[in-house]
Amino acid sequence: MTLNYNLDIGKMVDTLANASSRTLSSITSTFYKLDGLDYQSFKTLYDVIATPVMNYAAATWGHMKNNKCESIQHRDMRTVLEVGRMTPVAAIVT
């Protein structure tokens, strides 16, 4: 965990967001290599591999909203749903 002298966790959250982006990119590349995965397989990979990385030390975040993590999740949901990157979030989040 990385904190600055003001106990700001922003740098740590950014580090986790970058790590989870790399993790999700590897899942996405697997998705393309296998000519698409069914939704359940993608969800299982996401839950087992990506969620622990993204949620590391999440209890320290409190109620802070992290737009970077959310945008990473939205990007990969658009991939698995095979919709364009301009598809509204409301259409991909269930």
N, C-alpha and C positions, 0 to 999 in steps of 0.2 A: 504494500500500500504506500502511495506517495502523498505526502501532505506538505504544504508550505508553512511558513511561520504564522499564517492567518488561519491555519487548519482548513485551507481550501482544497477540495478533492478534485477540482476540475482537471488537473493534469492526469490524475489516475484514471478518471472516467474517460478522457481522451485516449489514453494508452489502451484501456480495455476495449474501447470502440474500435480502435485500429486493429487490435488482435482479433476481435470478433469479425471484423470485415474480412481479414485474411482467411479465417476459418470458414466463413460463409462463402467466400470465393472458391475455396477448395470444394465445398459441397456443390456449388453451382457448376464448377468445371466437371465434376463427376456426373452431374445431371446431364450436361451436354454430351459427354463421352459415351454415356449409356443410351444416347438418343432419347433422353427424357426418362424421368422416374415417375411412378405414380405418386399422387399426393401423399399417401400414407408413408411411403418409403422416405420421401423428402422430409416429412414432419418428424419421423423417427430419427433420421440423421441430425436434423436441426435440434431436437430435444436432447439428444445424447451428446452431440459434439459442440454445438454453438451456444446453447443456453448456459451451460456452466461457465464458459468464457465470458459471456456478456454479463452474467449476473454475479461475477466474483465480487465479493465485498459490497453487494448491493444494499445491505442493511445500513451501511455508512452513508449512503446517498440521501437517506431520509425521503422526503417527498419531491426531491429535485427531479425535474423532467430533463431527459437527455435527448435532444433532437437528433444528435448524431447517431445514437444507437437506433432510434426509431427509423431514421432514413435508411439505415443499413437493412433493418428488418423489412421495410417496405420494398426496397430494391429486390431482395431475394424472393419475396412473395410474388412480385410481378414476374420474376423469372419462372417460378414453378407454375404459375397460372398461365404463363405464355401470353401475357398482355404487354402492351407498350409501356414505356417508362413514363409516359404522360397520363396514364390511367389514374383517376382520382383515388386517393387513399380510401375513401368511403366505399369504393367498389371492390377493394381487395381485403379489407379488414372485416373479419367476422366476429 
